[in-house]
Amino acid sequence: METTRRIQTAFRLEESLLNRLKKKAGRQNKSLNSYVEALLKADVRDEPEYPRVSFPIPQSARVSRMLDILPGFTDEELQNDDKLAYILGK
């Protein structure tokens, strides 16, 4: 099972908003933290974790060296792998 790393952060919220969030979290038997985290995850659900890269990727010397290390990747496979496309697009 993969462990998700969590980072503590702080926000300033209007007091009335915070109170409403706490009440709603309580009605759903959730902590304020898990309730707000679920809201934020829902908001970014359709956003890619890594930005899309346009293809074909420019064949710079750096990209060519990386492709030599990663044999067998076609442009179609790269288009379906956001993380690899992001790395190669840098």
N, C-alpha and C positions, 0 to 999 in steps of 0.2 A: 504494500500500500504506500503510495507516494505521500509524503508529508508536505503540506503547503506552508511555506514560510510566511509568517505574518509580521508586519512592522507596525509598531505603535505610532500613532499620529494624533494630532489635535486639530480641532476645528472650532471656530467661533460661530455659534448659532443664536438666533433670536430665542429668548427664553421660552416664549409661547410655542415656538416650533419644536424645541427640545421636549417640552412637556407633552405635546401632542404625539411626538414620535415614541416617547416612553409608554404612553397609554396604549397606543396601537400595538407596539411590540408586546406589551403585557397581555393584551387581548388574544394575541396569537401564540402565547406561551413561549416567546423568544426573548433573548436578552436584547437590549438596545443595540449592542454591537452586531449581533447576527442579523437583526432586522435591517439595519442600515446597510450592512454588507450585501444582503440579498437585493435591496433596492438598487444599489450601485451596480451590482453584477447584471441585473436585468437591463439597466440603462445602457451598458456597453456590450451586451450580448452579441449584437450584430457587427460590432467594430472589430476589424482584424487586429490581432495582437502585434503583428508586424505589418508595416506598410507594404502595399503591393508594389511590385517592380515591373516596369514595362519590359516587354521582350521584343526582339532579342536583346540580350545583355551586351553592351559594348565590350568587345574583346580587347581589353587592356592587357598589359603584360601580367598584372596581378591576377586578373580573372583567369587568364590562360593557365597560369601556374596552379590556381585552385582547381580548375577543371581537370588538370593532369592528376591531381591528388584524388579527385572524386570521379573516377571513370564511370561511364555508362549512364549519365544523366542526360536525358533529352530535354529540349525546350519545353515539351509538354509536361514532363515530370517536374521540371523546375517551376512551371506555372502553378502546379498543384501543391508545391511545398513552400509556403510563405516564409518559413524560417530560413531555408537555404537560399531562396531568391533574395531575401533581405540581405543576407551576408554577402552574396555575390554582387549585389547592386551597390555595395559600399565602395 
